[in-house]
């Protein structure tokens, strides 16, 4: 790969739209759910898909169910996404994602 294309790839990466948010991993065999947040939804979904493909649990809190039911009984669902603002710092974006997770956690408690 030449230097120009590396530079272009770096620039594209820097200028990409960053999407974070709240997602749920569910064990479909027993209905248990884990509500999580991320500042990189695409990356998190890719990690989940890879974990399933190699049958390697990515969350220690899921390990027992993962071993009992197998990776194929787990699913990934996006609950809500937010885009990082152009002028927003990483810290500000992280705070927004954390606030979104808190809202979803409260909602989950109200439903239970």
VENMO-V405283 format. One record per residue. RES is the residue in three letters. PHI is phi in radians with two decimals (999 if undefined). PSI is psi in degrees with one decimal (none if undefined). NEAR is the number of other C-alpha atoms within 8 Angstrom. Layout:
BEGIN
res=RES phi=PHI psi=PSI near=NEAR
res=RES phi=PHI psi=PSI near=NEAR
END
This chain:
BEGIN
res=UNK phi=999 psi=129.4 near=4
res=UNK phi=-1.39 psi=167.5 near=5
res=UNK phi=-1.11 psi=-36.3 near=6
res=UNK phi=-1.11 psi=-44.5 near=6
res=UNK phi=-1.22 psi=-33.4 near=8
res=UNK phi=-1.10 psi=-43.2 near=9
res=UNK phi=-1.10 psi=-42.6 near=8
res=UNK phi=-1.11 psi=-41.5 near=8
res=UNK phi=-1.11 psi=-41.6 near=8
res=UNK phi=-1.08 psi=-43.0 near=8
res=UNK phi=-1.13 psi=-41.6 near=8
res=UNK phi=-1.08 psi=-41.7 near=8
res=UNK phi=-1.09 psi=-44.7 near=7
res=UNK phi=-1.11 psi=-34.2 near=6
res=UNK phi=-1.65 psi=4.9 near=6
res=UNK phi=-1.20 psi=157.2 near=6
res=UNK phi=-1.40 psi=121.8 near=6
res=UNK phi=-1.60 psi=124.5 near=8
res=UNK phi=-2.14 psi=123.7 near=12
res=UNK phi=-2.06 psi=-170.1 near=14
res=UNK phi=2.63 psi=-158.8 near=17
res=UNK phi=-2.05 psi=137.9 near=16
res=UNK phi=-2.39 psi=167.4 near=13
res=UNK phi=-2.26 psi=133.3 near=12
res=UNK phi=-1.90 psi=127.1 near=12
res=UNK phi=-2.14 psi=137.4 near=11
res=UNK phi=-1.57 psi=107.0 near=12
res=UNK phi=-1.22 psi=-17.5 near=9
res=UNK phi=-1.33 psi=-33.2 near=6
res=UNK phi=-2.18 psi=-2.4 near=5
res=UNK phi=1.44 psi=-2.2 near=7
res=UNK phi=-1.18 psi=141.3 near=7
res=UNK phi=-2.24 psi=147.1 near=8
res=UNK phi=-2.13 psi=119.5 near=7
res=UNK phi=-1.69 psi=124.5 near=11
res=UNK phi=-2.32 psi=167.5 near=9
res=UNK phi=-2.24 psi=160.1 near=11
res=UNK phi=-2.67 psi=152.6 near=11
res=UNK phi=-1.65 psi=-0.4 near=11
res=UNK phi=-2.50 psi=86.3 near=10
res=UNK phi=-1.09 psi=-41.3 near=11
res=UNK phi=-1.08 psi=-45.9 near=7
res=UNK phi=-1.10 psi=-40.3 near=7
res=UNK phi=-1.15 psi=-42.0 near=9
res=UNK phi=-1.10 psi=-41.4 near=9
res=UNK phi=-1.11 psi=-40.8 near=8
res=UNK phi=-1.10 psi=-42.5 near=9
res=UNK phi=-1.08 psi=-49.2 near=10
res=UNK phi=-1.03 psi=-41.6 near=8
res=UNK phi=-1.13 psi=-43.2 near=8
res=UNK phi=-1.02 psi=-43.8 near=12
res=UNK phi=-1.11 psi=-43.4 near=12
res=UNK phi=-1.12 psi=-30.0 near=8
res=UNK phi=-1.87 psi=7.0 near=6
res=UNK phi=0.95 psi=49.6 near=8
res=UNK phi=-2.17 psi=115.6 near=8
res=UNK phi=-1.18 psi=127.6 near=11
res=UNK phi=-1.59 psi=-13.8 near=7
res=UNK phi=-2.10 psi=120.0 near=6
res=UNK phi=-0.98 psi=-33.8 near=6
res=UNK phi=-1.20 psi=-13.7 near=5
res=UNK phi=-1.74 psi=-6.0 near=8
res=UNK phi=-0.95 psi=-44.6 near=9
res=UNK phi=-1.06 psi=-48.2 near=7
res=UNK phi=-1.14 psi=-38.8 near=9
res=UNK phi=-1.05 psi=-45.3 near=11
res=UNK phi=-1.23 psi=-36.7 near=8
res=UNK phi=-1.27 psi=-44.9 near=6
res=UNK phi=-1.81 psi=-17.2 near=9
res=UNK phi=1.54 psi=156.4 near=10
res=UNK phi=-1.08 psi=-31.4 near=13
res=UNK phi=-1.19 psi=-12.9 near=7
res=UNK phi=-1.59 psi=6.2 near=9
res=UNK phi=-1.85 psi=144.7 near=12
res=UNK phi=-2.32 psi=157.2 near=9
res=UNK phi=-2.07 psi=127.2 near=10
res=UNK phi=-2.32 psi=133.5 near=7
res=UNK phi=-1.45 psi=124.0 near=9
res=UNK phi=-1.60 psi=-41.1 near=8
res=UNK phi=-2.82 psi=139.4 near=7
res=UNK phi=-2.07 psi=149.4 near=10
res=UNK phi=-2.37 psi=144.0 near=8
res=UNK phi=-1.64 psi=143.0 near=8
res=UNK phi=-1.28 psi=130.3 near=10
res=UNK phi=-1.20 psi=152.8 near=6
res=UNK phi=-1.05 psi=-35.3 near=4
res=UNK phi=-1.76 psi=2.2 near=4
res=UNK phi=-1.36 psi=135.0 near=8
res=UNK phi=-1.38 psi=166.1 near=6
res=UNK phi=-1.04 psi=-41.1 near=6
res=UNK phi=-1.12 psi=-44.8 near=6
res=UNK phi=-1.08 psi=-42.2 near=8
res=UNK phi=-1.12 psi=-43.0 near=12
res=UNK phi=-1.07 psi=-40.0 near=9
res=UNK phi=-1.12 psi=-39.3 near=8
res=UNK phi=-1.13 psi=-42.5 near=8
res=UNK phi=-1.13 psi=-42.0 near=15
res=UNK phi=-1.09 psi=-41.0 near=9
res=UNK phi=-1.11 psi=-39.1 near=8
res=UNK phi=-1.11 psi=-41.5 near=10
res=UNK phi=-1.09 psi=-42.0 near=13
res=UNK phi=-1.05 psi=-41.5 near=8
res=UNK phi=-1.09 psi=-42.3 near=8
res=UNK phi=-1.21 psi=-35.3 near=10
res=UNK phi=-1.15 psi=-41.9 near=9
res=UNK phi=-1.11 psi=-42.3 near=8
res=UNK phi=-1.06 psi=-42.4 near=8
res=UNK phi=-1.09 psi=-41.9 near=8
res=UNK phi=-1.12 psi=-38.2 near=7
res=UNK phi=-1.17 psi=-33.4 near=6
res=UNK phi=-1.31 psi=-28.4 near=5
res=UNK phi=-1.37 psi=none near=4
END
